[in-house]
Amino acid sequence: MMIIGISGCTALLVTGLGIKDSIANIADIQFDEIFVYDISAGIDGEPIEVLGIKDCLQVSEKNIEMKVDNRTKSVSLIVPGSTDTFGDYVDLHTDKGEHIAYPEEMEIVVSSKLAENYNIQVGDTVTLQDSALTGGTVTVTGIYQNYFNHFVLITPDTYEKLFHENPEYNSMYINIKEDADEHKVAANLMKDSKVDIVSVNADIKQGVADMMKSLNYVVLLVIICAALLAFIVIYNLNNINITERMREIATIKVLGFYKEETNSYIFRENIVLTLIGGLVGMILGHFLHAFVMSQINIDAVSFDVHVTWLSYLLSMLLTLLFNQIVNLFMSRKLETIDMAESLKSVD
């Protein structure tokens, strides 16, 4: 019973801390490792020249329909003005860090959440179609790691062949100089009449990080529930154990055992059972965490589902801490055992 209870406690801790591991850092990864440009701007016309801009890339962004096995999904189509320099603004790589080449003519690269939702594999063919029902079939050559929104990447030549027109470059990805301030650059961009909207990636990342702070309360709630479970299980089983061994405990006290020796004699098995339960709980927690994350299904958001080794270690240490706190309370009960009364004959 103690192993089962303690394993449940540890599994809850692993799950709670694992949820934070899987969600809290996705904004940092998205805007530091995938979207490596500093500012994006909606434009109408040619690129804007503003003090502080290091380089920029014209991009066509357009909502289209993608058809996969009789299912249709609205996605964001990305067509860069130059595919050779696209890697300076968006780093295309798999979740294992492997580089993905930009697609060639009549090929596409899709974001990971889109591929997951529609079971798209490299080598599959999908149909792209705009609002005028113009489009065609292309081949998937890569699936890149991405956490926000659904993106499809193609070349300008592919766009022309699919939709029989040149892409309209309505956005601009911007890298600023090292000594420039992104907010000043953004403010200068907004002064230009050809600019519709400006987004600073650092601000988006900070906004998501602020929202993720509420996740700390969820983790705290899970830790409290796990602590209550541990206290109830360990306290009740310890109480039963001590009550049934009153005469034995009284005997060793009569034999001259000191307080620490008596406590060690009684609680040693609790520590061993807690260690066993904790190890079992880490295994259960791995699967429980995977199940919980599979139930958090947000269409346009992907999660980095994993549990760090630090979370496993912290879960075990907290479980042992809960056990020691209960043992501290139960040691007082050992002190109250009356040796004379306990050794009296039951007859």
N, C-alpha and C positions, 0 to 999 in steps of 0.2 A: 504493500500500500504506500509506503514511503517513497519507493522508487518511482511509482506511477505518479504520485503527487508532485515530487520534486521535478521529474521530467516534464510535467505539464508546466510548471513554473518556469523552467529554463526555456522551454519551447516558446512560451509567450514573450519572454525577454528577447530571444533571437528574432522573433517575428517583428516585434515593435522596433527594435534597433535596425533590423534589415529593411523595414519600410522606409526609414529615414535614409539609409544608405542608397536605396534604389531611386528615391525621388529628389532628395535635397540638392544634389549636385548637377542635375540635368541642365539647368540654365547655364552654369559655368562651362560645361562641356560644349553646349550648343554655340555659345557666343565667344568662346576662347579657342576651341579646337576645330569647329566646323565652319561657322560664319566668322572668318578671320578678318573681315573688313570692319571698319569703325562706324561708318554712317551709311544709311541708304536714303535716297531722295527720289520722290516722284517728280518727273520732269516732263516738259512739253517742248521738245525740240532738241537742240544740240547740247553736249555736255557743258556744265557750268564751270567757269574758272573763278575760284575763290581763294584768297590768301590762306595758306595752311594746308591745302590739299596736296598730298604727295603724288597720288595717281588715282585714276577712276576708271570704271568700266561701264559702258552702256549695256543695259539689260532690258529685254522685253519680258514683261510679266503679264500673263493672260490666263483667265479661268477657262478651262475646257472640260469636256467629258471624256473619261477613259472607260472603255468597255472591256470587261474581262469575264468570259464564260457567262454571257447573258446578264451580267451585273454591270451597273453603271455607277461611276463615282466622279464627283467634281474634284478636280485637282488644279494646282497652280503650275502652269507651263512656264519654264524658264529658258530663254534663248539669249545667250550672251553675244555681244557684238564681236568678241574675240575669244575663241575657245582656247587659244594658246596661253592667255594670261588669266583664265578663269580660276586657276589654282591659287592665284595670289589673293583671291577674295573668298572663295569657298573651297575648303579642303575635303575632297571626296575620298572617303576611306570606309572600310567595313568596320563592324563592331570589334574586330580583332586587330584593327590598326593597319590593315593591308590597303595599299593605294589602289584607287579605281581610276582607270583612264577615262577621259571624257569620250562620250559616244561618237561614233563616226556617222556617216550618212545613213538615214533610215534606221537608226538605232537610238535607244533611249536608256537613261539611267534613272531609277526611281528611288524614292526615300524608303527607309526600312519599315516604318509603320504601315505605309501603303502596301508594301509587299507582304507584310504579315497578315493584314486584314483580308487580302484577296488571294492569298496563297500564290503569289507570283514568284517564279524562280528564274534564274539566269537562263536565257535561251527561249523563254516563252515569248509568244507574240500577243500584242494587245492593240486595240483600236483607239485612236485619238480622233475626236470630233469636236468642232466648234459649234457655236449657236446657229450657224447657217447650215449645219449638217454636212459640212465639208471636212474631209479628213482621210485617214487611211491607216494601214496596219504597219507597225514597227516591231522591232525585236529588242527585248530587254538584254542588255549586256552587262549591267551592274546594279547592285543594290547598296546604297550608301547609308551610313549611320546618320540618323536625323531624329530629333525629339519633338519638334513642333511643326505641325501642318504637313500636307502631302504635296510633294514636289515631283515634277517630271522634267528632265533635262534633255534638250535636243540641240542640234546645230542649226544655224540659219538656213543652210541648204535643205535640211530635212523639213524645216518649217515651210519653205517655199514650195516644196514638192507636195506636202500634205494639204496646205491651205491655199495654194496658188496665189500667193501675195508675199510681199516682203514683210518681215516682222517689224512691228512698231515699237521702237525703243522708248519706253515710258518710265524707266527707272535708271538709277545710277548707283553703283556700289563704290564707296569712297574709302581710300586709305589716307589718313592724315599724317603729317610730318611728326617726328618724335617730339619736337618742342612745341607743337601746336595744341591748343585746347579744343576738344571736340565740340563743346557747347558753344564756343565762340564761332567755330566754323559752321555749326548748324544754324546759329543766329544769322550769320552772313548769307547763308544759302537761302534762308526764308525771305530775305530782302529782295531776292530776284523774282521777277514776275513769272518766270518760266517754271518755278518750283512750286509744286502743290503741297507736298508734305515731306517732312524730314524726321527720320528715326535714328536715334543714337543707341547703338547696341549696348553700351555700358548702362544706360538708363533702363532698357528693357530687362537686362540681366539683374539689375538691382531691384526692379519691381517684382520680378519672379522670386528673388531671394527673400524679399519682405513677406510675400505671401506664404512662402515655405516655412516661415518662423512659427506659424500656427501648428506646423507638424510636430514641434517640440511638445505641445500639450497632449497630442495623441500618444507620443512615446511615453510621456510622464504617466498618463492614464494606464497604459499597458504595464509599466513598471509597478505602479501601485496595485493593480489587480494581481500581478504575479507575486508581489510581496504578501498580499493577503492570503493568496492560495498557499504559499509556502508556510506562513505563520499558522494557518488553520491546520494544515496537514501535520507539520512537525510538532506543533504544540499538543495536539490531541493524541498523536501516537506516543510522544514522550510521556504525556500524562498517564496513559494506559500502561506504558512500560514501567514507570516508576511505581505506580499503584500496585501492580502485580508482583513487584520485586521488593516490597517493603522489608521483609524479613532478611533477604539477601543483603540489601543495602545497610540495614542495621547491623548485620553481622560484620561486614567489613569495617564499619565505623568502630565497632567494639574492638576489633583486631588492631586498631590504631592507625587506620588510613587517614591521612590528612585530607583537608577539603579538596585541594587540587587533584589528589590521587583518586578520591571518590568520584569527582566530576569526570575525570579522564576515563575511569572504569565504566561509567554509565554512558557517556556521550561519544566515546570513540567509535562505536558502531554507527551512531548517527552521522558522523563525519564521513565514514566510508560509504554509507548508503546515499548520502548527499552527493558525493563524487560520482558514484555509479549513475544515480538519477540525472545528474547534470550532463554526463556524457551521452546518455540516452536522449535527454532533452534537446541537445544540440542537433542530433540527427533528426528528431521529430520536428524541431524548429525550422530546419532547412526545407522540409517538405511543406510545412504549414505556411511558411513565408512565400514559397512559390505559389501555393494555392490562393493565398490572400491577394497577391499581386495579379494573378490571372483574373480575379474578380473585379479589379479596378480597371475597367475598360473605357477609356476616353478616346473617341474616334481620332482626334487630331493630335494626340499627345502620346509619346512613347516613353517608357521608363527603362532605366538601366538596372535591370533586375539582378541583384547580387547582395551578398552579405559579406562584409569585410571581416578579416581575421580578428580585428580589434573588437568588433561587436560580439563575436563568439567568446572571446576572452572575457569581456565585460559581463556577459550573461552568466558565465560560470562564476566569476568573482562575486557578483551580486547574489547569486544563489547561495554561495558559501557564507556570505555576510548575513543573509536572512537566517540561515541555520545557526550561526553563532549568536545572533541576537536572541533567538528562542532559547538556545542553551543557557544564555545568561539569566533569563527569567526562570528557567527550570532549576537552575542551581540553587536558587533560594528555597525551592521546595525540598531539595535534598537536605538542606540545613535544618529544616523543621521536623525531620523524621526523628521521633523519640525512640532511642535505642532500646530502652527498657520496655516500653509498651509494645514495640514491634516484635520483640523476642519472647513475649509471653505466649504460653501455650494456648492454642485455639480451643483446647478442651476446657 
